[in-house]
Each structure stands twice: as C-alpha cells, then as structure tokens.
Amino acid sequence: MKKYLLLLLFALIYMPGVHAQSDTIYKYYNYNWKETEPRLATYYTVGYPSDSLWVRLDFYASNDRLQMKGRTRKKDLEEKVGPFTYFHENGNVQSMGVYHNDKKTGIWKSYSKDGKLLDSLYYSNGAIIKGKSFYESGEISEEWEAKTRDSVIHYTNPEAFVIVVII
C-alpha cells in the first residue's frame, strides 16, 4: 500500500511538470536576431513557464551551447526581468547583471572569452551611471561617471578627462 501511495504522490508531483512542457516555446533567429526558419538560424530560443514568469534560454545553433539565460514577464519572451547571464560561444560568461522592466539596472560585469573582467558598469533605468574598464592585468584602465543625463565624464586619473555625449 505504501508503494502505491508513493507512486501516486510521485505522479501528482510529476504530472504538472509534464503539462508545463507542452507550453514550451521555440523561436529561431538569424545573426541579427531577426526571426527566421530553423535551418537558417544562428541562434534559437527555448522558453517555458516557471512560477509567474517565463524562463528564456538562448542557444548558439552551431554548437547548441547556451548563449543567454534569464526570465521574462510574458509568453512572448521579450520583457526581461531579474538576473540574466550571457555566454561566449566557448561557454564562458560574457556578461551578467539584472533587468528591471526590461532595462539594465545595478551592476553589470563583462568578461573576455578567456574569463577576464573587462568592465563593471552601474546602470539605473537602462542608463550607465558609472563604470570601470580593466586591463588584462586586472588594473583599472578607465573610470567614468555620468555628470548629466546626456553625458559621461571619462577619466583615467584626476588630471585628465574627456566628455563623451551618449546618443
């Protein structure tokens, strides 16, 4: 009797997962991230519901390695929310950070193909507020901070700076 109860319990737990898999979405994209036919795809997406959000997994079509993982609000898999990680084709992390209402927010870090930190940027509502770039040695090569809504002051030391207009 215990065996049957365990089997029934397992089936009840497992069955919702089987049903959720029928909601799985597949999309195929060319190199410019425009939807295309599967045979022409450079990337493809697999999406499925999880709690009140949708999990979005993007893959490189050439090697089926993960290109991006994160969550979206809706079934169209477009509005990004929460932590996201992007990967180089070799499988190493390319960048990672958080989206809020489909805009980058907080600290985002980018890495080279061999895993070295390239930059660390702080975003607010999708705009870069400040950041740092790094040499391969790990030393800071450049720092910058937004001084107005439309410009960023770049500086490598207190005596030198350049104003760059963000378009």
DRENFILUM-274286 format. One record per residue (C-alpha): residue in one letter; residue number from 0; x, y, z. Coordinates in Angstrom, 1 decimal. Layout:
<atom aa="A" i="NUM" X="X" Y="Y" Z="Z"/>
...
! end
This chain:
<atom aa="M" i="0" X="0.0" Y="0.0" Z="0.0"/>
<atom aa="K" i="1" X="2.9" Y="2.4" Z="0.9"/>
<atom aa="K" i="2" X="4.4" Y="1.7" Z="-2.6"/>
<atom aa="Y" i="3" X="1.1" Y="2.7" Z="-4.3"/>
<atom aa="L" i="4" X="0.8" Y="5.9" Z="-2.2"/>
<atom aa="L" i="5" X="4.4" Y="6.9" Z="-3.1"/>
<atom aa="L" i="6" X="3.7" Y="6.2" Z="-6.7"/>
<atom aa="L" i="7" X="0.5" Y="8.2" Z="-6.7"/>
<atom aa="L" i="8" X="2.3" Y="11.1" Z="-4.8"/>
<atom aa="F" i="9" X="5.2" Y="11.0" Z="-7.4"/>
<atom aa="A" i="10" X="2.7" Y="11.0" Z="-10.3"/>
<atom aa="L" i="11" X="0.8" Y="14.0" Z="-8.8"/>
<atom aa="I" i="12" X="4.0" Y="15.9" Z="-8.4"/>
<atom aa="Y" i="13" X="5.4" Y="15.0" Z="-11.8"/>
<atom aa="M" i="14" X="2.3" Y="15.5" Z="-13.9"/>
<atom aa="P" i="15" X="2.1" Y="19.3" Z="-13.6"/>
<atom aa="G" i="16" X="5.7" Y="19.4" Z="-14.9"/>
<atom aa="V" i="17" X="4.7" Y="17.3" Z="-17.9"/>
<atom aa="H" i="18" X="1.8" Y="19.6" Z="-18.6"/>
<atom aa="A" i="19" X="4.1" Y="22.7" Z="-18.3"/>
<atom aa="Q" i="20" X="6.4" Y="21.2" Z="-21.0"/>
<atom aa="S" i="21" X="3.5" Y="21.5" Z="-23.5"/>
<atom aa="D" i="22" X="3.8" Y="25.3" Z="-23.1"/>
<atom aa="T" i="23" X="7.4" Y="25.2" Z="-24.3"/>
<atom aa="I" i="24" X="8.1" Y="27.8" Z="-27.0"/>
<atom aa="Y" i="25" X="10.8" Y="27.6" Z="-29.7"/>
<atom aa="K" i="26" X="12.0" Y="30.6" Z="-31.7"/>
<atom aa="Y" i="27" X="14.8" Y="30.8" Z="-34.3"/>
<atom aa="Y" i="28" X="16.9" Y="33.8" Z="-35.1"/>
<atom aa="N" i="29" X="19.5" Y="34.9" Z="-37.7"/>
<atom aa="Y" i="30" X="22.7" Y="36.6" Z="-36.8"/>
<atom aa="N" i="31" X="20.9" Y="40.0" Z="-36.4"/>
<atom aa="W" i="32" X="18.4" Y="38.4" Z="-34.0"/>
<atom aa="K" i="33" X="15.5" Y="38.6" Z="-36.6"/>
<atom aa="E" i="34" X="13.2" Y="35.6" Z="-36.5"/>
<atom aa="T" i="35" X="13.9" Y="33.1" Z="-39.2"/>
<atom aa="E" i="36" X="13.4" Y="29.5" Z="-40.2"/>
<atom aa="P" i="37" X="15.1" Y="26.8" Z="-38.1"/>
<atom aa="R" i="38" X="17.5" Y="25.8" Z="-40.9"/>
<atom aa="L" i="39" X="18.8" Y="29.4" Z="-41.3"/>
<atom aa="A" i="40" X="19.2" Y="30.1" Z="-37.5"/>
<atom aa="T" i="41" X="22.3" Y="31.4" Z="-35.9"/>
<atom aa="Y" i="42" X="20.6" Y="31.3" Z="-32.5"/>
<atom aa="Y" i="43" X="17.5" Y="29.6" Z="-31.1"/>
<atom aa="T" i="44" X="15.4" Y="30.2" Z="-28.0"/>
<atom aa="V" i="45" X="13.6" Y="27.8" Z="-25.7"/>
<atom aa="G" i="46" X="11.0" Y="29.3" Z="-23.4"/>
<atom aa="Y" i="47" X="8.8" Y="27.8" Z="-20.7"/>
<atom aa="P" i="48" X="6.7" Y="29.0" Z="-17.8"/>
<atom aa="S" i="49" X="8.1" Y="28.9" Z="-14.3"/>
<atom aa="D" i="50" X="6.0" Y="30.3" Z="-11.4"/>
<atom aa="S" i="51" X="4.6" Y="33.6" Z="-12.7"/>
<atom aa="L" i="52" X="7.4" Y="34.2" Z="-15.1"/>
<atom aa="W" i="53" X="8.9" Y="32.6" Z="-18.3"/>
<atom aa="V" i="54" X="12.3" Y="31.1" Z="-18.4"/>
<atom aa="R" i="55" X="14.2" Y="32.1" Z="-21.6"/>
<atom aa="L" i="56" X="17.2" Y="30.1" Z="-22.8"/>
<atom aa="D" i="57" X="19.0" Y="31.2" Z="-25.9"/>
<atom aa="F" i="58" X="21.5" Y="28.9" Z="-27.6"/>
<atom aa="Y" i="59" X="24.1" Y="29.1" Z="-30.4"/>
<atom aa="A" i="60" X="22.7" Y="27.0" Z="-33.2"/>
<atom aa="S" i="61" X="26.2" Y="26.0" Z="-34.4"/>
<atom aa="N" i="62" X="27.1" Y="24.1" Z="-31.2"/>
<atom aa="D" i="63" X="23.9" Y="24.1" Z="-29.0"/>
<atom aa="R" i="64" X="25.7" Y="25.9" Z="-26.2"/>
<atom aa="L" i="65" X="23.9" Y="28.3" Z="-24.0"/>
<atom aa="Q" i="66" X="24.1" Y="31.9" Z="-25.2"/>
<atom aa="M" i="67" X="21.8" Y="33.5" Z="-22.6"/>
<atom aa="K" i="68" X="19.7" Y="32.6" Z="-19.7"/>
<atom aa="G" i="69" X="17.1" Y="34.6" Z="-17.8"/>
<atom aa="R" i="70" X="13.4" Y="35.2" Z="-17.2"/>
<atom aa="T" i="71" X="10.7" Y="37.3" Z="-18.9"/>
<atom aa="R" i="72" X="7.3" Y="38.5" Z="-17.8"/>
<atom aa="K" i="73" X="5.3" Y="37.3" Z="-20.7"/>
<atom aa="K" i="74" X="5.0" Y="34.4" Z="-23.1"/>
<atom aa="D" i="75" X="6.4" Y="36.5" Z="-25.9"/>
<atom aa="L" i="76" X="9.8" Y="36.1" Z="-24.1"/>
<atom aa="E" i="77" X="10.6" Y="39.8" Z="-24.6"/>
<atom aa="E" i="78" X="10.3" Y="41.8" Z="-21.4"/>
<atom aa="K" i="79" X="13.4" Y="40.8" Z="-19.3"/>
<atom aa="V" i="80" X="13.3" Y="40.7" Z="-15.5"/>
<atom aa="G" i="81" X="15.7" Y="39.6" Z="-12.9"/>
<atom aa="P" i="82" X="19.2" Y="38.1" Z="-13.2"/>
<atom aa="F" i="83" X="20.5" Y="37.4" Z="-16.7"/>
<atom aa="T" i="84" X="23.7" Y="35.8" Z="-17.9"/>
<atom aa="Y" i="85" X="25.1" Y="35.9" Z="-21.4"/>
<atom aa="F" i="86" X="27.8" Y="33.5" Z="-22.6"/>
<atom aa="H" i="87" X="30.5" Y="33.5" Z="-25.2"/>
<atom aa="E" i="88" X="30.3" Y="30.7" Z="-27.8"/>
<atom aa="N" i="89" X="33.1" Y="28.8" Z="-25.9"/>
<atom aa="G" i="90" X="30.7" Y="28.6" Z="-22.9"/>
<atom aa="N" i="91" X="32.5" Y="31.2" Z="-20.7"/>
<atom aa="V" i="92" X="30.4" Y="34.1" Z="-19.2"/>
<atom aa="Q" i="93" X="30.3" Y="37.1" Z="-21.4"/>
<atom aa="S" i="94" X="28.2" Y="39.4" Z="-19.2"/>
<atom aa="M" i="95" X="25.9" Y="39.2" Z="-16.2"/>
<atom aa="G" i="96" X="23.5" Y="41.5" Z="-14.4"/>
<atom aa="V" i="97" X="19.9" Y="42.3" Z="-13.6"/>
<atom aa="Y" i="98" X="17.0" Y="43.7" Z="-15.6"/>
<atom aa="H" i="99" X="14.1" Y="45.6" Z="-14.2"/>
<atom aa="N" i="100" X="11.2" Y="46.3" Z="-16.5"/>
<atom aa="D" i="101" X="13.4" Y="45.3" Z="-19.5"/>
<atom aa="K" i="102" X="16.1" Y="47.8" Z="-18.6"/>
<atom aa="K" i="103" X="19.5" Y="47.1" Z="-17.2"/>
<atom aa="T" i="104" X="19.8" Y="48.0" Z="-13.5"/>
<atom aa="G" i="105" X="22.5" Y="47.7" Z="-10.9"/>
<atom aa="I" i="106" X="26.0" Y="46.3" Z="-11.6"/>
<atom aa="W" i="107" X="26.7" Y="44.6" Z="-14.9"/>
<atom aa="K" i="108" X="30.0" Y="42.9" Z="-15.5"/>
<atom aa="S" i="109" X="31.5" Y="41.9" Z="-18.8"/>
<atom aa="Y" i="110" X="34.2" Y="39.3" Z="-19.4"/>
<atom aa="S" i="111" X="36.6" Y="38.3" Z="-22.2"/>
<atom aa="K" i="112" X="36.4" Y="35.0" Z="-23.9"/>
<atom aa="D" i="113" X="39.1" Y="33.7" Z="-21.6"/>
<atom aa="G" i="114" X="37.2" Y="34.9" Z="-18.5"/>
<atom aa="K" i="115" X="39.0" Y="38.1" Z="-17.6"/>
<atom aa="L" i="116" X="36.9" Y="41.0" Z="-16.3"/>
<atom aa="L" i="117" X="36.7" Y="43.7" Z="-19.0"/>
<atom aa="D" i="118" X="34.3" Y="46.2" Z="-17.3"/>
<atom aa="S" i="119" X="32.0" Y="46.8" Z="-14.4"/>
<atom aa="L" i="120" X="29.1" Y="49.2" Z="-15.1"/>
<atom aa="Y" i="121" X="26.4" Y="50.6" Z="-12.9"/>
<atom aa="Y" i="122" X="23.1" Y="51.1" Z="-14.6"/>
<atom aa="S" i="123" X="20.0" Y="52.9" Z="-13.5"/>
<atom aa="N" i="124" X="16.8" Y="52.6" Z="-15.6"/>
<atom aa="G" i="125" X="18.9" Y="51.4" Z="-18.5"/>
<atom aa="A" i="126" X="21.4" Y="54.2" Z="-18.5"/>
<atom aa="I" i="127" X="25.1" Y="53.9" Z="-17.4"/>
<atom aa="I" i="128" X="25.7" Y="55.9" Z="-14.3"/>
<atom aa="K" i="129" X="29.3" Y="55.0" Z="-13.7"/>
<atom aa="G" i="130" X="31.8" Y="52.2" Z="-14.5"/>
<atom aa="K" i="131" X="35.3" Y="50.9" Z="-14.8"/>
<atom aa="S" i="132" X="37.2" Y="49.2" Z="-17.6"/>
<atom aa="F" i="133" X="40.2" Y="46.9" Z="-16.9"/>
<atom aa="Y" i="134" X="43.4" Y="46.0" Z="-18.5"/>
<atom aa="E" i="135" X="44.2" Y="42.3" Z="-18.9"/>
<atom aa="S" i="136" X="46.3" Y="42.5" Z="-15.8"/>
<atom aa="G" i="137" X="43.3" Y="43.4" Z="-13.8"/>
<atom aa="E" i="138" X="44.4" Y="47.1" Z="-13.3"/>
<atom aa="I" i="139" X="41.8" Y="49.8" Z="-13.9"/>
<atom aa="S" i="140" X="42.3" Y="51.3" Z="-17.4"/>
<atom aa="E" i="141" X="39.4" Y="53.8" Z="-17.2"/>
<atom aa="E" i="142" X="36.7" Y="55.0" Z="-14.9"/>
<atom aa="W" i="143" X="33.7" Y="57.2" Z="-15.7"/>
<atom aa="E" i="144" X="30.7" Y="58.7" Z="-14.1"/>
<atom aa="A" i="145" X="27.6" Y="60.3" Z="-15.5"/>
<atom aa="K" i="146" X="27.6" Y="64.1" Z="-14.8"/>
<atom aa="T" i="147" X="24.3" Y="64.9" Z="-16.6"/>
<atom aa="R" i="148" X="21.6" Y="62.9" Z="-18.3"/>
<atom aa="D" i="149" X="23.3" Y="63.1" Z="-21.7"/>
<atom aa="S" i="150" X="27.0" Y="63.0" Z="-21.0"/>
<atom aa="V" i="151" X="29.5" Y="60.9" Z="-19.2"/>
<atom aa="I" i="152" X="32.9" Y="62.1" Z="-18.0"/>
<atom aa="H" i="153" X="35.7" Y="59.6" Z="-18.7"/>
<atom aa="Y" i="154" X="38.9" Y="59.8" Z="-16.7"/>
<atom aa="T" i="155" X="41.9" Y="57.6" Z="-16.0"/>
<atom aa="N" i="156" X="43.3" Y="60.0" Z="-13.5"/>
<atom aa="P" i="157" X="42.1" Y="63.2" Z="-11.7"/>
<atom aa="E" i="158" X="44.1" Y="65.4" Z="-14.1"/>
<atom aa="A" i="159" X="42.7" Y="64.2" Z="-17.4"/>
<atom aa="F" i="160" X="39.2" Y="63.7" Z="-18.6"/>
<atom aa="V" i="161" X="37.1" Y="63.7" Z="-21.8"/>
<atom aa="I" i="162" X="33.4" Y="64.4" Z="-22.1"/>
<atom aa="V" i="163" X="31.5" Y="61.8" Z="-24.3"/>
<atom aa="V" i="164" X="28.0" Y="62.5" Z="-25.4"/>
<atom aa="I" i="165" X="25.7" Y="59.5" Z="-25.3"/>
<atom aa="I" i="166" X="23.5" Y="59.2" Z="-28.3"/>
! end
